[in-house]
Amino acid sequence: MPLQITVIADPHTCLAFALGGIKTRPVRSTEEAAAALAAAEKDGTTGLVLITERLADSIREQVDRLVLERTTPLLLEIPDRNGPLPGRKSTRERMISLMGT
């Protein structure tokens, strides 16, 4: 079975991904975000978690632990429907800096 993508975000951001057939976990609170990330980490079928920057910041310790200690699922922070957080590099800028080009 191929690994799937899971999006953890506010309901409006999730809607856009759900329309494309991607599995979503709409959340409204820090507690729900933490539970959704823990479930994605344990489920074994999720290969990539997309989580909004704002939610990731609200559960930063859990996000950082997953990124530093696990190889799957891969976690990528994305802007929500309100756009990127102020002063934060875009995903494109971060990828370019990581690739060294």
N, C-alpha and C positions, 0 to 999 in steps of 0.2 A: 504494500500500500504506500503510495507516495505521501510525503509529508505535506502538510497544508499550512496555509497562512492564517493567522488569527489576528484580528484588529481589536485592540482594547481602547475605547474612546467614548466620548460623549455620544448620546443617541443620534445627533445630527451628523456627526462625522462618520459614524458607523453606517448610517443609511447609504451614503455614497459608495462605500465599499460593498455593502450587501447587495446593492443593485448590480454590481459586477460579479456576484456569485462568491464573494469571499466571506469566510466565517467571521462573525463579529461578536464581541461581548460589550454591549452598551453598558456603561456604568455612570452613576450619578454622584459617587462619593469616593473618598480615599479608601474606605474600607472595602467597597465593592471592587475598586481597582486592584487592591492588594489580593483579594480573593480570586479575581479573574486571572491575574498573573500567576499566582500559585497553581491554579487549575491548568493553565496552559503549560506550565513547566512540568507538571506531573502527567499530563495526558498521553504523552508518547507519540501522538500523531501530528503535533505542531512542530514545524521546522523553522518557522519565522513568526515572530510576534512584532507587530507594528503597534506602538503605543504613543499616544499624543504626548508632546513635551510637557504640558501642564500636569497631566496625570503622572508621568514619570517623575517629575520633580516632587510630587506629593508623596511618592513612595520611593524616594531616591535610594535609600539603603537596600531595599529589596531588589531594585533594578540593578544597582551596581554589583550586588552579590551574584546575581544571575549572569551578568556580563563577564565578571572576573572568574567565576568558579565553574561555569558550565559551558559545554560546547554546543549543546542544543537545548532549547531553541535559540536561534540567533535573534537578538533583540535590536530593533531600530526605532529610534524616536522620530516622530513626524509632527509637523504642525497640525493643529486642529483647524476647525472651520474659521477661527478668528485670525489665523496666520501664525507665523513663527513668533517665539518669544523675543522681546526686544533685546538687542545686543548678542543674540545667538547666531552662530554661523549656520548657513543653510546646509541641508543634507549634501547638496552638490559640493559646496565649499569644503565640508568635512571630508568627503570622499577624495577630493583632489589632494588635500593635505595629507591624507593617509597613504595615498599612492605615490606621493612625492613628485608629482608632475606639475 
